[in-house]
Amino acid sequence: MNDKAASLLGMARRAGKLEAGFERCATAVKSGKAKLVIVCADISDKTKKEMNFLCTKHNVPLTQIPFTLSQLSAAIGFKAGICAVCEQGFANRLTEYFGG
């Protein structure tokens, strides 16, 4: 697990620039707030497929990260396997850490 990436995810959450959970992420993507969507390594194929469809439709990059659900949840302080980053600076840094 990349500690710097985990710290950055936590920082984005505390700054109010991260939405967590499928419904909140879907809303952020549809409204244009989301700059990047990340999904954990062990998320269900159905959830990943649905979010990928939404992200493609609204031109938002989606990346799968090597964190498990429990690791991602620990990093953001909220149980979720999917997050939408709603600030371009955080999105750029996370893309550097995880690829994109």
C-alpha positions as CSV (number, residue, x, y, z in Angstrom):
1,M,0.0,0.0,0.0
2,N,1.3,3.4,-1.0
3,D,1.4,5.5,2.2
4,K,1.7,8.8,0.4
5,A,-1.3,8.0,-1.8
6,A,-3.3,6.9,1.3
7,S,-2.3,10.2,3.1
8,L,-3.4,12.2,0.0
9,L,-6.7,10.4,-0.1
10,G,-7.3,11.2,3.6
11,M,-6.3,14.8,3.0
12,A,-8.7,15.1,0.1
13,R,-11.5,13.7,2.3
14,R,-10.8,16.1,5.1
15,A,-10.7,19.0,2.7
16,G,-14.2,18.1,1.4
17,K,-12.9,17.3,-2.1
18,L,-13.7,13.6,-2.0
19,E,-17.0,11.8,-2.4
20,A,-17.2,8.2,-1.3
21,G,-19.7,5.5,-2.1
22,F,-21.5,4.6,-5.4
23,E,-24.4,7.0,-5.2
24,R,-22.4,10.1,-4.1
25,C,-19.8,9.3,-6.7
26,A,-22.4,8.9,-9.4
27,T,-23.9,12.3,-8.4
28,A,-20.5,13.9,-8.6
29,V,-19.8,12.5,-12.0
30,K,-23.2,13.5,-13.4
31,S,-22.9,17.1,-12.0
32,G,-19.4,17.6,-13.4
33,K,-17.8,17.9,-10.0
34,A,-15.7,14.7,-10.2
35,K,-12.2,15.0,-11.8
36,L,-11.2,11.4,-11.2
37,V,-13.0,8.3,-9.9
38,I,-11.0,5.6,-8.2
39,V,-12.2,2.1,-7.4
40,C,-10.5,-0.4,-5.1
41,A,-9.0,-3.7,-6.3
42,D,-11.7,-5.9,-4.9
43,I,-14.8,-4.0,-6.0
44,S,-17.5,-6.1,-7.7
45,D,-17.4,-6.3,-11.5
46,K,-21.0,-5.0,-11.7
47,T,-20.2,-1.9,-9.7
48,K,-17.0,-1.2,-11.7
49,K,-18.9,-1.7,-15.0
50,E,-21.7,0.7,-14.0
51,M,-19.3,3.4,-12.8
52,N,-17.1,2.9,-15.9
53,F,-20.2,3.5,-18.1
54,L,-21.0,6.7,-16.2
55,C,-17.5,8.0,-16.3
56,T,-17.1,7.3,-20.0
57,K,-20.4,9.0,-20.7
58,H,-19.4,12.1,-18.7
59,N,-15.7,12.1,-19.8
60,V,-14.3,11.5,-16.3
61,P,-11.2,9.3,-15.9
62,L,-11.6,6.1,-13.8
63,T,-8.7,4.2,-12.4
64,Q,-8.6,1.0,-10.4
65,I,-6.1,1.2,-7.5
66,P,-4.2,-1.6,-5.8
67,F,-5.9,-0.9,-2.4
68,T,-8.4,-3.3,-1.1
69,L,-11.8,-2.1,0.2
70,S,-10.5,-2.2,3.8
71,Q,-7.3,-0.3,2.9
72,L,-9.2,2.4,0.9
73,S,-11.7,2.7,3.8
74,A,-8.9,3.1,6.3
75,A,-7.3,5.8,4.1
76,I,-10.4,7.9,3.8
77,G,-12.0,7.1,7.2
78,F,-15.2,6.0,5.6
79,K,-16.3,2.5,4.4
80,A,-16.3,2.7,0.6
81,G,-14.8,0.9,-2.4
82,I,-15.2,3.8,-4.8
83,C,-14.3,7.5,-4.5
84,A,-14.7,10.6,-6.7
85,V,-12.0,13.2,-6.4
86,C,-13.5,16.6,-6.9
87,E,-10.5,18.8,-7.1
88,Q,-8.0,18.8,-10.0
89,G,-4.9,19.1,-7.9
90,F,-5.7,16.1,-5.8
91,A,-6.7,14.2,-9.0
92,N,-3.4,15.0,-10.7
93,R,-1.4,13.9,-7.7
94,L,-3.4,10.6,-7.3
95,T,-3.0,9.9,-11.0
96,E,0.8,10.2,-10.6
97,Y,0.7,7.7,-7.7
98,F,-1.6,5.2,-9.3
99,G,-1.2,5.8,-13.1
100,G,-4.3,6.7,-15.1
